[in-house]
Amino acid sequence: MSSFSDEDAFEAATVPLSRMAMAARPMPYLEGLNPAQRAAVEALQGPVLMLAGAGTGKTRALTARIAHLLTTGTARPNEILAVTFTNKAAREMKHRIGKLLGEAVEGMPWLGTFHSICVKLLRRHAELVGLKSNFTILDTDDQIRLLKQLIAAEGIDDKRWPARMLAGIIDNWKNKALTPDKIPLSDSGAFDHKGVELYGAYQTRLRELNACDFGDLLLHMVVIFQSHEDVLDQYRRWFRYILVDEYQDTNVAQYLWLRLLAGGHKNICCVGDDDQSIYGWRGAEVGNILRFEQDFPGAEVVRLEQNYRSTAHILAAASGVIAANKGRLGKTLFTEGGDGELVRLIGHWDGEEEARWIGDEVEAMQRGTRGMDPMGLDSMAILVRASHQMRAFEDRFLTIGLPYRVIGGPRFYERLEIRDAMAYFRLAVSQDDDLAFERVVNTPKRGLGDKAVQTIQRTARANGVSLVEGARLVCEGRLLGGKGLKELTLLVQGLDRWHGQVRAEADTHVELAEMILDESGYTGFWQNDKTPEAPGRLENLKELVKALEQFENLQGFLEHVSLIMDNETEEQGEKVSIMTLHAAKGLEFPAVFLPGWEDGLFPSQRSMDESGLKGLEEERRLAYVGITRAERICTISFAANRRVYGQWQSALPSRFIDELPADHVEVLTPPGLYGGGYGAAGMAAQASPQMQGMDRSDLHQKAASADVYNSPGWRRLQSRSQQRGMSMPSEAKNMTIDLDAVSAFTEADRVFHQKFGYGEVMAIEGDKLVIEFDKAGEKKVVARFVVSAEAADDVPF
């Protein structure tokens, strides 16, 4: 059994100030706190939940609480356990406490992240879980390599069941504090029914290596606390006051660890916002914060609701959206600042037009031509739901010379799958590109290891030719054997075929790009990959192919990308920020653009398919986070059409747009976007100059009654995911009509349209119908938006 060392006694004895000395100090940190913040700071005994809405000063309240514990002599520095999620947050907290106290904070060894604190604890008690105190912590690459060895030893096909997939399964179990002997039967089928067995073998191998992964740091400490009451009791006495930041983001293991430590004195203060729990995909459990009062009976709940960041209209819009979630504790944000500008809602024809408009708007705001003072680029951010959305903005901003930065991840063309695909495209254009060949020769896996590549390189050098030509000579001379020779031969043949098609212009470059990705096996590689990242990578590849449509050939596209990649060479000066909504959490900007609010994109169809209502509610929390990043101006946009693999797909506006309160939204959508009145377009039509004098509430009332955007019929249409894809209306842009499309209707059929009522089909153009409506006159509409008159008679629209 482990015991506390002399170091512990030394830490306990050496504190910078006595309790009496601290109690005599003034308390300037209480000045300026609002009543709710002060109540949270001064409630020092027993469990406290600080329910802190977005922008309500929760960090200030949290640090003031720590300062109050120290200043009043309630706790010594080493008796406070303060847990954050990032090292940056821990550093900021320590810095702020120092400023509040007027001196550097010393003797607070237990202020840090979950992992940094647990690694210190585990080194003290490593022998209790079969480790030595000098254990090593594996990084992700080491973890994958070890799992690959175990998978190979079991004779499992690592292409069908990759190590990264197993790593994700094991990490999920560890997030839930599940050891191999506690995996529920419902999970026993994981990884082809071998998951539990491999998990046990993995943990055994880690102990043999005197190592652990990041998940073990918490898991081992939970196990130690659960099985060694003397150790747990010691730390309960040691950590007399516990404070937790971002409690809504805790997973099960973190939750259990905290509950165990606070189980004695119950002096735990958790700070968080259930409406900002957006990390369920990585194990966070919003239920942890929702049941705080059940876990700690008699807990004091203090709601921080006064917002210091955003205008009243922005807060009202965010509150209107999040109110649709059922499982929440509830709070009402308010501000003593002004109403500010209405949240702006605008629809666009397609994603490229959306990017053009936002680029123009950013430049206008930078010049100050929107009737307000000029705004710097650092003050503006574009927050997207999916990383593939960034491509259109990066391309547009490069074209108009607008500086930008991507936060929280690589730029679109720097992503692994995009670099791989681009390498194939480069080889199709030029077979002399040795760097591109080296990148893809064994991507996806072709059984061509380092020795095979060295053989190709030696052959190329000996003959003074490119690596592609060297590979051809290797194949002709049969300098390799087995699978490697066969796969290399297929690759060389493919490269020759694609290069020939580029030169002959036998196929359009878009079709050729799809062919290259398909025939090389690269698309199939990601389709067969079962890791969580694979779907996103496939979406990015689709977006890459879509980008080709704007260029005449592959060569022009490759030149364009070279310019894109050069965009970051100049680091000086202000730049507009582009990031995902997840990466934006904790940040704020005077102006925020929220593009892509379309059903299927946001809320994410994949999230809803995988997690149902739970997934939808997390997507709604993500929308709330996005809106509340804005301080002064918030612009939400959506596109009516997006092009996927060369095919137009129409999109319905996000259901979250339905939930925006009309009194706090200004609709900018051009009339006619949805056939003359759908959704926001109908509202924009109502907002014509002739109606400027109309009372705003009356305007929205008339707009709502004039179209079906919020009607049960529209919602029903919205819920039919299989009908979401529509073709591009024939009258717009320079679209070529697909005359070969088969329509479900014939001329003279009687049909019903939710907006225009009953009518007769006069002509058919592919999947577009020319209909003479009884009351609305002649319209061209997409066939999927109408039903036969007989069917309509049975539907209570």
PyMOL commands that set and color helices and strands:
alter all, ss='L'
color gray80, all
select helices_A, chain A and resi 6-13+19-23+28-30+35-42+58-71+77-79+87-101+114-129+140-153+163-175+180-182+185-187+190-193+195-208+214-227+229-238+247-249+252-262+274-276+280-282+287-290+292-295+312-322+351-367+377-379+387-400+412-414+416-429+434-440+450-463+467-476+482-504+509-519+522-528+534-550+554-565+567-569+605-627+655-658+662-664+679-686+689-691+696-706+712-719+721-723+783-785+789-793
alter helices_A, ss='H'
color red, helices_A
select strands_A, chain A and resi 48-52+80-84+111-113+136-137+211-212+241-244+268-272+300-304+343-350+380-384+404-406+576-580+589-594+630-644+647-650+665-667+750-753+757-765+768-773+777-782+786-788
alter strands_A, ss='S'
color yellow, strands_A
deselect
rebuild
show_as cartoon
